[in-house]
Amino acid sequence: MVNIKRLDSNMLKLIAIIAMTVDHIAWAVFPGYSTNIVPVVLHIIGRITCPIMCYFIAEGYHYTRNINKYTTRLFVFAIISHFAYVAASNSFVDWKSFIPFYYGDIFNQTSVIWALAWGLVILRVVNSNKIKNNIFKIVLVLLICVISFPSDWSCIASLCVLAIGTNRDNFKKQMLWMIFYVFIYATVYFFALNKVYGIIQMGIVLAIPLLMMYNGNRGKNQKLNSIMKWFFYVYYPLHLFLISMF
């Protein structure tokens, strides 16, 4: 039987980074909801990124030696990324654009990192032994959904982290829940923002074959592992700042 699990986490993260960069450049070169074939294809490729990011936030929760440091690092990263994301956004007007809701919009007020960080918090809440009351847990999850709603990928990214993290030993269940949540997001996008781009969101299914090939390892080269641990933290805001200059 052929072993398809040939991709380690470093490889998958690089694929996600490339897909993300392609997507963000497409937004910069083809602003708005262009229906030309080139930006549509590039945005479909970009849908690969979010599922991989969600997957590895959940994996990080499982593997981290210090969950508090991991959570803090993600939120610091989210704050830095906020300014990079807004600066690169087509909605950027002036410095007041960095203030969420200043111009009245409710969608895409900050980067997906905000939703991912809160996704980690949701996992902590759901798996907490200190919080005994399940109703209270549900209330907290709903509150987190409200807090993460204004980010790119909305609270859906947070819920995908939850789905992947709580079904860690069942890949089929992880992916079905992820598709279900993204379908809700795509439906809202379809009716509230743009029909074509609502359909494009379902391009996340392209990430499933890649995640199926994940072998559970970081990589064989320890130096590369150390670099990759921090590479995305630096690359994400940096590439957005660079895009904002053009």
C-alpha positions in Angstrom: 0.0 0.0 0.0 1.4 3.4 -1.0 2.1 5.7 1.9 0.5 9.1 1.2 1.6 10.7 4.4 4.6 12.5 3.0 4.1 16.1 4.2 5.5 17.3 7.5 4.2 20.5 9.2 7.0 22.6 7.7 6.0 21.6 4.1 2.3 22.2 4.8 3.0 25.6 6.4 5.1 26.6 3.3 2.2 25.6 1.1 -0.1 27.7 3.2 2.2 30.7 3.1 2.6 30.5 -0.7 -1.2 30.2 -1.2 -1.8 33.1 1.2 0.7 35.3 -0.6 -0.9 34.5 -4.0 -4.3 35.4 -2.5 -3.2 38.7 -0.9 -1.4 39.8 -4.0 -4.5 39.1 -6.0 -6.5 41.4 -3.6 -4.0 44.1 -4.2 -3.7 43.8 -8.0 -7.4 43.1 -8.6 -9.2 45.2 -5.9 -12.8 44.5 -5.1 -14.7 41.5 -6.2 -13.3 41.0 -9.7 -14.8 38.1 -11.6 -12.0 37.9 -14.1 -10.6 34.4 -14.3 -7.1 35.2 -13.0 -8.1 36.8 -9.7 -10.9 34.1 -9.2 -8.3 31.3 -9.6 -5.8 33.0 -7.4 -8.4 33.5 -4.7 -9.5 29.8 -4.9 -5.8 28.9 -4.4 -5.8 31.2 -1.4 -8.6 29.2 0.3 -6.0 26.5 1.0 -4.4 28.6 3.7 -7.1 29.0 6.4 -7.8 25.3 7.0 -4.0 24.6 7.3 -3.7 27.5 9.8 -6.6 26.3 11.8 -5.3 22.7 11.8 -1.9 23.7 13.2 -3.3 26.0 15.8 -5.1 23.0 17.1 -2.0 20.9 16.8 -0.1 23.6 18.6 -2.6 23.3 21.5 -1.9 19.6 21.7 1.9 19.8 21.5 2.9 23.1 23.2 4.8 22.8 26.5 3.4 26.1 27.8 -0.1 26.9 26.8 -0.1 30.3 28.4 3.0 31.4 26.5 1.5 30.0 23.3 -1.7 31.9 23.8 0.1 35.2 24.7 2.3 34.8 21.6 -0.7 34.4 19.4 -2.4 37.5 20.7 0.7 39.6 20.4 1.0 38.3 16.9 -2.7 39.2 16.3 -2.1 42.8 17.5 0.9 43.3 15.3 -0.9 41.7 12.3 -3.9 44.0 12.8 -1.9 47.0 11.6 -0.3 45.2 8.8 -3.7 43.8 7.6 -5.5 47.1 7.7 -2.6 48.9 6.0 -2.8 46.3 3.1 -6.6 46.4 3.0 -8.4 48.1 0.1 -10.6 49.8 2.7 -7.6 51.7 4.2 -8.3 55.4 4.2 -6.1 57.0 6.9 -4.8 56.2 10.4 -8.3 56.0 11.7 -8.8 52.9 9.6 -6.8 51.1 12.3 -9.7 51.7 14.7 -12.2 48.9 14.4 -15.7 50.0 13.3 -14.6 53.6 12.8 -16.0 53.7 9.3 -19.1 51.6 10.1 -18.2 48.3 8.6 -18.6 45.1 10.6 -16.8 42.6 8.3 -13.0 42.1 8.0 -12.0 44.6 10.6 -8.8 42.8 11.5 -6.8 39.8 10.4 -7.5 36.1 10.7 -4.9 35.8 13.4 -7.3 37.4 15.8 -9.9 34.6 15.1 -7.2 32.0 15.3 -6.0 33.2 18.7 -9.5 33.1 20.0 -9.9 29.7 18.5 -7.1 28.6 20.8 -8.9 30.1 23.7 -12.1 28.3 22.8 -10.2 25.0 22.9 -8.9 25.9 26.3 -12.4 26.7 27.5 -14.0 23.5 26.2 -11.2 21.3 27.6 -10.9 23.1 30.9 -11.2 21.1 34.0 -11.6 24.3 36.1 -14.9 25.2 34.3 -17.3 22.5 35.4 -20.6 24.0 34.1 -21.2 23.1 30.5 -23.8 25.8 30.0 -21.2 28.4 31.2 -18.8 26.9 28.6 -21.3 27.3 25.9 -21.9 31.0 26.9 -18.2 31.6 26.8 -17.9 30.1 23.4 -20.7 32.2 22.1 -19.1 35.3 23.6 -15.8 34.5 21.9 -17.6 34.1 18.6 -18.9 37.6 19.0 -15.5 38.9 19.8 -13.8 37.2 16.9 -16.6 37.9 14.4 -15.1 41.1 12.9 -11.9 39.4 11.8 -11.0 38.0 8.4 -12.8 34.6 8.2 -14.9 35.8 11.1 -15.6 33.5 14.1 -15.7 30.6 11.6 -11.9 30.3 11.9 -12.2 30.1 15.7 -14.9 27.4 15.3 -12.8 25.4 12.9 -9.9 25.4 15.4 -12.4 24.0 17.9 -13.7 21.4 15.5 -10.3 20.2 14.6 -8.9 20.3 18.1 -11.8 18.4 19.7 -11.9 15.7 17.0 -8.1 15.1 16.9 -8.3 11.4 16.3 -11.0 11.5 13.7 -9.8 13.2 10.5 -13.2 12.7 8.7 -15.1 14.3 11.5 -12.6 17.2 11.7 -13.1 17.9 8.0 -16.8 17.5 8.0 -17.2 20.0 10.8 -14.8 22.4 9.1 -16.8 22.2 5.8 -20.0 22.8 7.8 -18.7 25.9 9.5 -17.2 27.3 6.3 -20.5 26.6 4.4 -22.2 28.9 6.9 -19.5 31.5 6.3 -19.9 31.1 2.5 -23.6 31.4 2.7 -23.4 34.7 4.6 -20.7 35.9 2.2 -22.9 34.9 -0.7 -25.9 37.0 0.5 -24.2 39.8 2.3 -21.1 40.5 0.3 -20.7 38.9 -3.1 -22.2 35.8 -4.7 -19.2 34.6 -6.6 -16.9 35.1 -3.7 -19.3 33.3 -1.4 -18.9 30.3 -3.6 -15.1 30.8 -3.8 -14.9 30.3 0.0 -15.7 26.6 -0.4 -12.3 26.3 -2.1 -11.2 25.3 1.4 -11.9 21.7 0.3 -8.6 21.9 -1.7 -6.8 21.8 1.6 -8.2 18.4 2.7 -6.1 16.2 0.4 -3.0 18.1 1.6 -3.9 17.6 5.3 -4.5 13.9 4.5 -0.8 13.7 3.6 0.3 15.1 7.0 2.6 12.6 8.7 2.5 14.2 12.1 6.1 15.3 12.1 7.6 18.8 12.2 10.5 17.9 9.9 13.9 16.1 10.0 16.1 19.2 10.1 16.1 20.7 13.6 17.6 24.0 12.5 14.8 24.4 9.9 12.3 23.5 12.6 13.5 26.3 14.7 13.3 28.7 11.8 9.9 27.6 10.7 8.6 28.0 14.3 9.0 31.7 14.0 9.0 32.3 10.2 5.2 32.6 9.9 5.0 35.0 12.8 7.4 37.3 11.0 6.3 36.7 7.4 2.6 37.3 7.8 2.7 40.9 9.0 5.8 41.7 6.9 4.4 40.6 3.6 1.2 42.6 4.3 3.2 45.7 5.2 5.1 45.3 1.9 1.9 44.9 -0.1 0.5 48.0 1.5 3.4 50.0 0.0 2.4 49.3 -3.5 
